Amino acid sequence: MKRGVQMLGIFLAGVAPGIALLSYFYLKDKYEPEPIIMVFRTFIFGAILMFPIAFIEYIIETENIVGSHFGSAFFTSGLIEEFFKWSILFITAYRNVEFDEPFDGIVYGTSVALGFATAENILYLITNGVEFALNRALLPVSSHALFGVVMGYYVSKAKFTAGTKWGWILLSILAPAILHGIYNYILIHQSSWMTIMIPYMFFLWWLGMKKVQLAGLLSKVYLSKL
């Protein structure tokens, strides 16, 4: 009984920040809110994605395929994780009829990212203890959400910009991968990481909210032309 209550507490602590952040960005869509079932589906796909990515990263680390700290931060964690999240976003949402205005990229981008972050968070808390829940909510879960905002913004630019789209598509992969790589490099490889991480998180929030604002303006202009 005690073990069951403990596991329930860990599960709730692991899920809560992801759901709270997803709700926040979902409610930012003031024009045509997305179907809950569609958002939930992308969230679940993002959560499932955590397991194959963890396996791939385990193989890379075990076989020492990427030998440097820089490569580990930017390739193993940054590029691989963001590329797979982008793949899920592209497959499940980009071509869906419900993705019908620019702000939708923010909603679906954060949904995939927070699904991944939530699954990762639950496993971390099971392994290391629920006492890390607050730090996990403020750093890894929040940062994944903001990487998802940036990815979703550029995916929307690709979808709703006439003409060549490859530049926006490439940017939708590389921009969050670089931001993610910087985050991991600070966290893992800097002895005084907290003094650098705090301003970096402020920067990520500023950048993310700027993309939210721009996506909202793009949706307003786009819908006014319909």
Backbone bond lengths (Angstrom), bond angles and torsions (degrees), N, CA, C in turn:
res aa  C-N    CA-C-N  psi(-1)  N-CA   C-N-CA  omega(-1)  CA-C   N-CA-C  phi
1 M - - - 1.464 - - 1.525 111.14 -
2 K 1.343 115.92 -48.51 1.463 120.76 179.73 1.517 110.94 -61.08
3 R 1.339 116.22 -40.98 1.462 120.92 178.92 1.526 110.56 -63.31
4 G 1.327 116.19 -40.33 1.457 120.17 179.47 1.516 112.02 -64.20
5 V 1.331 117.01 -41.86 1.463 121.50 178.36 1.530 110.34 -64.30
6 Q 1.340 115.53 -40.25 1.467 120.45 179.13 1.522 110.81 -63.04
7 M 1.324 117.28 -44.25 1.461 121.36 179.80 1.526 111.03 -65.55
8 L 1.325 116.43 -37.55 1.466 119.81 176.96 1.523 110.57 -63.44
9 G 1.339 116.10 -41.20 1.456 120.38 178.09 1.519 111.59 -62.63
10 I 1.334 116.82 -42.24 1.464 121.39 178.03 1.519 110.57 -63.79
11 F 1.335 116.07 -43.82 1.465 120.00 -179.66 1.525 110.91 -61.42
12 L 1.326 116.79 -46.22 1.465 120.19 -179.17 1.525 111.60 -65.43
13 A 1.339 116.17 -40.59 1.463 120.20 177.88 1.522 111.28 -65.64
14 G 1.334 116.32 -33.06 1.457 120.60 179.41 1.510 113.43 -75.13
15 V 1.331 116.08 -33.89 1.465 121.16 -176.34 1.525 112.19 -85.10
16 A 1.314 117.53 -35.57 1.467 122.35 -170.21 1.530 114.74 -53.33
17 P 1.353 119.80 -49.90 1.469 117.84 -176.85 1.517 112.98 -64.93
18 G 1.334 117.52 -36.96 1.461 120.40 179.10 1.514 111.90 -65.06
19 I 1.339 116.96 -44.22 1.463 121.12 179.02 1.528 110.65 -65.75
20 A 1.338 116.44 -40.60 1.465 120.35 179.93 1.528 111.13 -62.84
21 L 1.316 117.02 -45.96 1.466 120.42 -179.85 1.523 111.66 -67.83
22 L 1.331 116.99 -40.52 1.455 120.18 178.37 1.534 109.96 -62.64
23 S 1.315 117.25 -42.63 1.470 121.07 177.46 1.524 110.88 -60.81
24 Y 1.327 116.01 -40.28 1.467 120.57 179.62 1.526 111.16 -60.23
25 F 1.332 116.91 -50.15 1.462 119.40 -178.05 1.524 111.74 -72.32
26 Y 1.331 117.04 -32.12 1.461 120.46 176.89 1.526 110.28 -62.66
27 L 1.307 117.33 -43.12 1.459 121.45 -178.41 1.527 113.09 -73.28
28 K 1.323 116.85 -11.57 1.463 121.06 174.96 1.526 111.81 -73.16
29 D 1.337 116.92 -17.74 1.462 121.37 178.58 1.527 108.75 -77.52
30 K 1.323 116.87 100.52 1.458 122.07 -172.34 1.528 113.31 -90.81
31 Y 1.319 117.50 -6.43 1.460 119.30 -170.48 1.529 113.00 -105.20
32 E 1.304 117.75 -65.34 1.461 121.45 179.94 1.530 108.63 -133.60
33 P 1.336 117.80 83.61 1.473 120.93 -178.41 1.523 111.87 -55.03
34 E 1.310 115.81 142.38 1.466 121.64 -176.40 1.521 111.66 -76.29
35 P 1.330 117.16 151.84 1.470 120.26 176.69 1.528 110.74 -59.20
36 I 1.316 116.74 131.83 1.464 121.58 -178.36 1.527 111.10 -55.66
37 I 1.326 117.05 -40.29 1.464 120.68 -176.85 1.520 110.87 -63.95
38 M 1.346 116.94 -35.18 1.464 121.01 178.97 1.533 110.51 -69.81
39 V 1.314 116.20 -41.70 1.467 120.74 178.75 1.524 109.69 -65.37
40 F 1.326 115.90 -43.01 1.463 120.77 179.32 1.532 110.68 -62.44
41 R 1.325 116.78 -38.98 1.465 120.18 -179.25 1.528 110.94 -64.01
42 T 1.326 117.53 -44.26 1.468 119.51 179.13 1.529 110.68 -66.45
43 F 1.333 116.29 -34.36 1.468 120.83 176.50 1.532 110.52 -62.05
44 I 1.326 117.02 -46.46 1.466 121.60 -179.23 1.526 110.90 -65.74
45 F 1.328 117.79 -41.16 1.458 120.04 177.05 1.525 110.91 -62.06
46 G 1.332 116.63 -38.77 1.461 120.14 176.20 1.510 112.12 -63.41
47 A 1.341 116.45 -38.67 1.467 120.56 178.57 1.526 111.06 -66.17
48 I 1.329 116.96 -44.36 1.471 121.14 179.43 1.519 110.75 -62.35
49 L 1.340 114.96 -34.90 1.467 120.65 -177.44 1.526 112.25 -60.58
50 M 1.320 117.39 -25.77 1.457 121.00 -177.18 1.533 111.97 -58.43
51 F 1.340 117.35 -34.88 1.460 120.59 -173.59 1.537 112.95 -70.56
52 P 1.342 119.92 -49.49 1.471 117.38 176.07 1.523 113.29 -64.80
53 I 1.330 117.11 -33.92 1.464 119.61 177.92 1.520 110.43 -65.25
54 A 1.331 117.19 -42.69 1.466 120.84 177.97 1.517 110.93 -60.41
55 F 1.325 116.47 -38.80 1.467 120.59 178.64 1.526 110.89 -66.07
56 I 1.335 116.46 -45.03 1.469 120.54 179.36 1.525 110.60 -61.70
57 E 1.325 116.64 -44.06 1.461 120.63 -179.73 1.530 111.04 -66.16
58 Y 1.318 116.34 -34.88 1.471 120.13 177.22 1.534 110.44 -63.69
59 I 1.326 116.79 -44.26 1.476 121.15 179.17 1.524 110.34 -62.73
60 I 1.335 116.66 -45.22 1.466 120.54 -179.51 1.522 110.87 -60.87
61 E 1.328 116.22 -42.06 1.475 120.29 -179.40 1.521 111.03 -70.58
62 T 1.347 116.92 -43.87 1.464 120.93 -177.75 1.517 111.77 -63.96
63 E 1.325 115.53 -41.86 1.466 120.46 -178.16 1.531 112.42 -85.57
64 N 1.319 115.88 -0.94 1.470 121.36 179.73 1.528 111.12 53.66
65 I 1.334 115.90 43.75 1.463 121.29 -178.68 1.520 110.73 -68.37
66 V 1.325 116.17 -38.19 1.464 120.97 176.04 1.520 107.10 -109.36
67 G 1.306 116.94 110.62 1.454 120.39 -170.44 1.509 115.76 -86.39
68 S 1.328 118.59 -21.62 1.461 120.52 -172.99 1.525 111.73 -98.99
69 H 1.335 116.03 156.77 1.459 121.46 174.94 1.534 110.70 -61.82
70 F 1.320 115.20 -41.31 1.461 120.73 -179.25 1.528 110.31 -61.99
71 G 1.321 116.21 -47.09 1.458 120.51 179.22 1.512 112.42 -63.08
72 S 1.314 116.24 -38.59 1.455 121.11 179.09 1.527 110.89 -63.22
73 A 1.329 116.57 -43.94 1.461 120.76 -177.89 1.522 112.18 -70.03
74 F 1.331 116.40 -45.11 1.460 119.45 -171.99 1.522 113.49 -90.69
75 F 1.326 118.14 -30.18 1.462 119.62 -178.91 1.523 111.72 -97.36
76 T 1.330 116.36 -59.15 1.465 119.87 -174.45 1.520 111.66 -61.69
77 S 1.324 117.60 -49.55 1.459 120.58 -178.40 1.524 112.08 -89.91
78 G 1.325 116.11 -48.98 1.459 119.58 -174.41 1.511 114.68 -68.41
79 L 1.328 116.77 -66.47 1.453 120.53 -172.59 1.529 112.57 -68.60
80 I 1.315 117.79 -44.57 1.465 120.15 -177.04 1.528 110.78 -63.64
81 E 1.323 117.39 -49.04 1.463 119.57 -178.52 1.521 111.65 -63.35
82 E 1.333 117.33 -44.69 1.461 119.67 -177.26 1.529 111.64 -71.60
83 F 1.326 117.85 -33.13 1.463 119.16 177.56 1.525 111.14 -65.26
84 F 1.326 116.91 -43.04 1.462 119.15 -179.79 1.526 111.29 -69.02
85 K 1.320 117.24 -37.45 1.460 119.38 175.89 1.533 110.05 -64.60
86 W 1.323 116.74 -40.92 1.460 120.87 176.96 1.533 110.32 -61.19
87 S 1.326 117.28 -40.48 1.465 121.15 179.51 1.525 111.37 -60.22
88 I 1.341 116.06 -43.54 1.465 120.23 177.90 1.526 110.37 -64.22
89 L 1.323 116.55 -43.44 1.461 121.07 178.48 1.527 110.79 -60.07
90 F 1.309 116.79 -43.35 1.455 121.43 -178.49 1.528 111.23 -67.57
91 I 1.325 117.10 -43.40 1.468 121.55 -176.35 1.529 111.77 -71.56
92 T 1.332 116.86 -44.45 1.465 119.76 -171.92 1.521 113.86 -88.73
93 A 1.318 118.49 -28.46 1.464 119.75 -171.83 1.526 114.74 -120.25
94 Y 1.326 118.26 -42.02 1.465 121.42 -170.46 1.521 112.48 -53.76
95 R 1.327 117.15 -43.38 1.464 121.02 -176.67 1.521 113.10 -94.41
96 N 1.306 116.81 3.02 1.462 120.17 -178.80 1.526 110.60 -79.23
97 V 1.327 116.88 144.34 1.466 120.94 -177.98 1.528 112.11 -64.47
98 E 1.333 116.75 -22.11 1.456 120.05 179.87 1.527 112.25 -73.25
99 F 1.322 116.75 -17.61 1.471 121.35 176.86 1.531 105.97 -84.01
100 D 1.332 115.95 81.25 1.464 120.31 -168.55 1.521 114.54 -123.68
101 E 1.313 117.22 12.21 1.471 121.09 173.79 1.528 108.39 -156.41
102 P 1.341 117.78 155.93 1.470 120.74 -172.99 1.522 115.75 -56.76
103 F 1.355 118.83 -35.58 1.463 118.73 -177.19 1.521 112.21 -67.66
104 D 1.321 117.56 -18.67 1.466 120.52 -179.16 1.523 112.09 -59.76
105 G 1.331 116.87 -29.74 1.458 119.94 177.78 1.516 111.85 -61.80
106 I 1.340 116.66 -37.36 1.461 120.97 177.87 1.525 109.95 -63.63
107 V 1.335 116.62 -45.86 1.463 121.32 -177.74 1.522 111.03 -62.97
108 Y 1.339 116.44 -49.56 1.462 119.38 -176.62 1.527 112.10 -74.47
109 G 1.329 116.94 -33.12 1.465 119.72 176.93 1.517 111.64 -63.74
110 T 1.335 116.72 -44.48 1.464 119.56 178.76 1.530 111.12 -71.21
111 S 1.327 117.01 -30.98 1.468 120.13 179.47 1.526 111.41 -64.01
112 V 1.324 116.96 -48.11 1.467 120.92 177.54 1.523 110.22 -62.78
113 A 1.326 116.60 -47.35 1.468 120.99 -177.14 1.522 111.63 -62.79
114 L 1.325 116.69 -40.63 1.464 119.59 -178.02 1.518 112.56 -77.72
115 G 1.330 117.61 -25.96 1.457 119.42 170.57 1.514 110.40 -61.98
116 F 1.337 115.62 -47.46 1.463 121.31 177.30 1.531 110.59 -60.40
117 A 1.339 116.32 -48.99 1.468 121.00 -176.93 1.525 111.85 -63.50
118 T 1.325 116.88 -35.55 1.463 120.59 -179.25 1.522 111.62 -68.34
119 A 1.334 116.56 -45.04 1.473 119.54 177.35 1.521 110.70 -62.05
120 E 1.327 116.85 -43.16 1.458 121.87 178.24 1.524 110.69 -62.81
121 N 1.332 116.22 -39.46 1.456 121.57 -178.35 1.525 111.60 -66.36
122 I 1.314 117.40 -43.24 1.461 121.27 179.64 1.528 110.12 -60.98
123 L 1.331 116.78 -46.76 1.465 120.06 -179.44 1.530 111.27 -63.67
124 Y 1.324 116.14 -38.77 1.468 119.61 178.98 1.530 110.83 -63.42
125 L 1.330 116.52 -44.45 1.464 120.11 -178.56 1.525 111.72 -68.84
126 I 1.322 117.79 -33.50 1.466 120.87 175.18 1.521 110.14 -62.67
127 T 1.337 115.79 -40.98 1.464 121.21 -176.80 1.525 112.43 -76.73
128 N 1.339 116.69 -40.14 1.461 120.05 -169.32 1.524 115.32 -110.85
129 G 1.317 117.55 -15.12 1.456 119.77 177.57 1.515 113.55 112.37
130 V 1.329 114.89 148.45 1.467 121.33 -175.85 1.526 112.20 -70.38
131 E 1.324 118.08 -13.81 1.469 120.41 -179.92 1.534 112.33 -65.84
132 F 1.328 116.78 -14.44 1.471 120.64 178.20 1.529 112.11 -90.76
133 A 1.325 118.18 3.00 1.469 121.79 -171.98 1.529 112.51 -59.43
134 L 1.329 117.79 -42.94 1.464 120.45 -177.40 1.520 111.36 -66.00
135 N 1.337 116.46 -47.73 1.465 119.71 178.17 1.526 111.44 -59.75
136 R 1.329 116.93 -40.50 1.465 121.16 178.43 1.524 111.29 -63.47
137 A 1.331 116.57 -39.44 1.471 120.22 -179.71 1.527 111.06 -66.59
138 L 1.341 116.18 -40.97 1.459 120.49 -175.87 1.523 112.89 -75.86
139 L 1.338 117.33 -28.94 1.467 119.20 -175.59 1.534 113.02 -108.95
140 P 1.327 120.77 -79.76 1.471 118.90 -173.08 1.528 114.58 -61.23
141 V 1.334 117.81 -45.68 1.465 119.06 -176.97 1.526 110.68 -66.19
142 S 1.321 116.92 -45.37 1.467 120.38 178.81 1.525 111.82 -62.93
143 S 1.317 116.65 -42.05 1.460 119.48 -178.36 1.528 111.04 -65.64
144 H 1.333 117.61 -40.88 1.466 119.73 176.76 1.527 110.71 -60.43
145 A 1.319 117.04 -40.94 1.464 120.37 177.83 1.527 110.87 -58.74
146 L 1.321 116.28 -43.25 1.470 120.68 -177.57 1.517 111.84 -72.34
147 F 1.334 117.45 -34.34 1.470 118.98 172.15 1.530 109.46 -62.36
148 G 1.339 116.27 -38.01 1.457 120.52 178.29 1.522 112.35 -65.97
149 V 1.333 117.06 -35.89 1.464 121.23 176.42 1.527 110.08 -61.14
150 V 1.332 116.05 -48.43 1.466 120.82 -178.61 1.530 110.08 -63.49
151 M 1.318 117.03 -45.57 1.463 120.79 178.55 1.529 110.81 -59.75
152 G 1.335 115.82 -48.42 1.457 120.01 -177.90 1.516 112.82 -63.13
153 Y 1.326 116.66 -36.48 1.466 120.11 178.93 1.527 110.67 -61.31
154 Y 1.332 116.56 -47.16 1.466 119.03 -177.23 1.527 112.33 -74.96
155 V 1.336 117.44 -28.10 1.466 119.84 172.82 1.525 109.57 -64.57
156 S 1.325 117.57 -40.03 1.464 121.27 176.22 1.526 111.11 -64.50
157 K 1.326 116.47 -40.18 1.464 119.32 176.76 1.524 110.49 -59.77
158 A 1.328 116.60 -39.61 1.465 120.15 178.18 1.526 110.85 -65.61
159 K 1.320 117.67 -42.09 1.461 121.95 -175.83 1.523 112.56 -70.83
160 F 1.325 116.66 -39.10 1.461 119.57 -170.97 1.532 113.99 -107.28
161 T 1.327 117.52 8.81 1.452 121.30 175.34 1.520 108.97 -99.97
162 A 1.322 116.35 128.00 1.466 120.32 179.00 1.525 109.84 -71.79
163 G 1.317 115.70 151.72 1.459 120.28 177.49 1.513 112.75 90.44
164 T 1.320 115.61 -152.88 1.461 121.43 -176.13 1.534 110.96 -64.94
165 K 1.313 115.30 130.99 1.461 120.94 -175.71 1.521 113.26 -110.03
166 W 1.336 117.81 -9.61 1.461 120.06 -171.05 1.524 112.91 -62.59
167 G 1.328 116.85 -34.08 1.458 119.12 179.34 1.519 111.57 -62.98
168 W 1.333 117.13 -43.67 1.460 121.71 178.77 1.524 111.11 -67.36
169 I 1.337 116.01 -39.53 1.469 119.71 179.29 1.521 110.44 -63.05
170 L 1.329 116.25 -45.15 1.462 120.46 178.93 1.528 110.58 -61.98
171 L 1.331 115.25 -41.22 1.468 119.59 -179.98 1.530 110.86 -66.52
172 S 1.329 117.23 -32.68 1.469 120.66 -179.92 1.524 112.19 -67.96
173 I 1.326 116.74 -18.99 1.471 120.80 175.10 1.528 110.48 -94.19
174 L 1.327 115.87 -48.21 1.459 120.22 -172.04 1.529 113.28 -72.29
175 A 1.330 118.28 -39.24 1.466 120.12 -176.77 1.532 111.72 -61.15
176 P 1.341 119.37 -52.27 1.476 117.63 177.06 1.517 113.45 -66.70
177 A 1.347 117.21 -31.30 1.472 119.82 178.59 1.524 110.91 -64.65
178 I 1.316 117.40 -41.52 1.467 121.30 179.16 1.527 110.49 -67.84
179 L 1.335 116.40 -45.11 1.473 119.85 178.05 1.526 110.67 -60.81
180 H 1.328 116.38 -40.73 1.470 121.94 178.82 1.532 110.32 -65.84
181 G 1.329 116.17 -41.67 1.454 120.49 179.29 1.523 112.26 -62.24
182 I 1.331 115.85 -42.19 1.462 120.01 177.75 1.524 110.27 -62.58
183 Y 1.334 116.22 -43.92 1.466 121.17 178.74 1.534 110.64 -57.15
184 N 1.333 116.16 -49.50 1.469 119.78 -178.01 1.521 112.00 -66.06
185 Y 1.310 116.72 -38.00 1.468 119.87 -179.57 1.533 110.25 -63.94
186 I 1.344 116.08 -43.01 1.462 120.00 177.30 1.524 110.83 -62.64
187 L 1.330 116.05 -46.01 1.461 121.16 -173.32 1.525 112.58 -67.31
188 I 1.324 115.86 -41.87 1.462 120.17 -170.42 1.525 113.09 -95.18
189 H 1.312 116.80 -33.94 1.461 119.07 -166.61 1.524 114.85 -114.76
190 Q 1.318 117.77 6.72 1.459 120.07 177.01 1.534 109.55 -114.45
191 S 1.321 116.66 125.10 1.469 120.39 -176.52 1.534 111.51 -64.17
192 S 1.324 116.87 -36.36 1.470 121.12 178.29 1.525 109.76 -102.39
193 W 1.344 115.91 49.68 1.461 120.30 -170.55 1.518 113.55 -62.55
194 M 1.327 119.01 -31.55 1.458 120.24 -176.34 1.529 112.05 -65.07
195 T 1.340 116.97 -38.13 1.462 119.89 -178.54 1.523 111.38 -68.01
196 I 1.336 116.77 -24.10 1.467 121.01 177.93 1.522 110.33 -93.02
197 M 1.330 117.09 -36.21 1.455 121.29 -175.38 1.521 112.67 -66.51
198 I 1.316 117.84 -38.39 1.470 119.83 -177.78 1.525 111.51 -60.05
199 P 1.352 119.47 -52.32 1.469 117.72 177.20 1.527 112.69 -65.13
200 Y 1.334 116.97 -30.99 1.467 118.81 178.86 1.528 110.59 -66.66
201 M 1.330 117.64 -39.36 1.464 120.44 177.59 1.523 111.04 -66.22
202 F 1.325 117.07 -37.29 1.465 119.65 174.47 1.529 110.29 -61.39
203 F 1.328 115.66 -41.45 1.471 119.91 177.95 1.531 110.67 -62.61
204 L 1.344 117.13 -44.18 1.464 120.35 179.96 1.528 110.93 -61.31
205 W 1.327 117.28 -42.17 1.456 119.94 178.54 1.522 111.28 -65.87
206 W 1.329 116.57 -40.81 1.472 119.38 177.02 1.520 110.04 -61.64
207 L 1.332 117.50 -46.26 1.458 121.55 -178.97 1.534 110.70 -64.31
208 G 1.330 115.96 -44.75 1.454 119.97 -179.74 1.518 112.30 -61.25
209 M 1.330 117.12 -45.67 1.461 119.84 -179.35 1.527 111.67 -69.12
210 K 1.313 116.12 -29.13 1.473 119.28 174.37 1.526 109.96 -65.24
211 K 1.332 117.12 -42.59 1.465 120.80 177.95 1.528 110.59 -65.99
212 V 1.325 117.76 -37.70 1.467 121.46 176.80 1.530 109.98 -60.92
213 Q 1.326 115.50 -45.04 1.461 120.20 179.99 1.529 111.31 -63.23
214 L 1.332 116.69 -45.44 1.463 120.90 -179.62 1.528 111.49 -64.59
215 A 1.342 116.04 -40.81 1.464 119.69 178.71 1.524 110.88 -63.87
216 G 1.333 117.17 -37.88 1.458 120.67 176.84 1.519 112.02 -62.92
217 L 1.332 116.57 -41.34 1.469 120.72 177.65 1.525 111.24 -66.06
218 L 1.331 116.15 -40.51 1.468 120.08 178.13 1.523 111.10 -62.66
219 S 1.341 116.94 -40.89 1.460 120.63 177.96 1.525 111.06 -64.01
220 K 1.323 116.30 -42.05 1.462 120.54 179.69 1.527 110.92 -60.42
221 V 1.317 116.50 -45.67 1.477 120.74 179.57 1.525 110.27 -67.46
222 Y 1.327 116.93 -44.76 1.465 121.54 -177.97 1.532 111.18 -61.27
223 L 1.321 117.73 -46.92 1.464 121.34 -177.24 1.517 112.00 -70.91
224 S 1.331 116.98 -28.05 1.465 119.63 178.66 1.530 112.38 -68.72
225 K 1.336 116.32 -20.66 1.466 121.19 -179.42 1.525 113.16 -88.71
226 L 1.333 116.90 -10.74 1.464 120.17 -177.37 1.531 111.62 -78.09
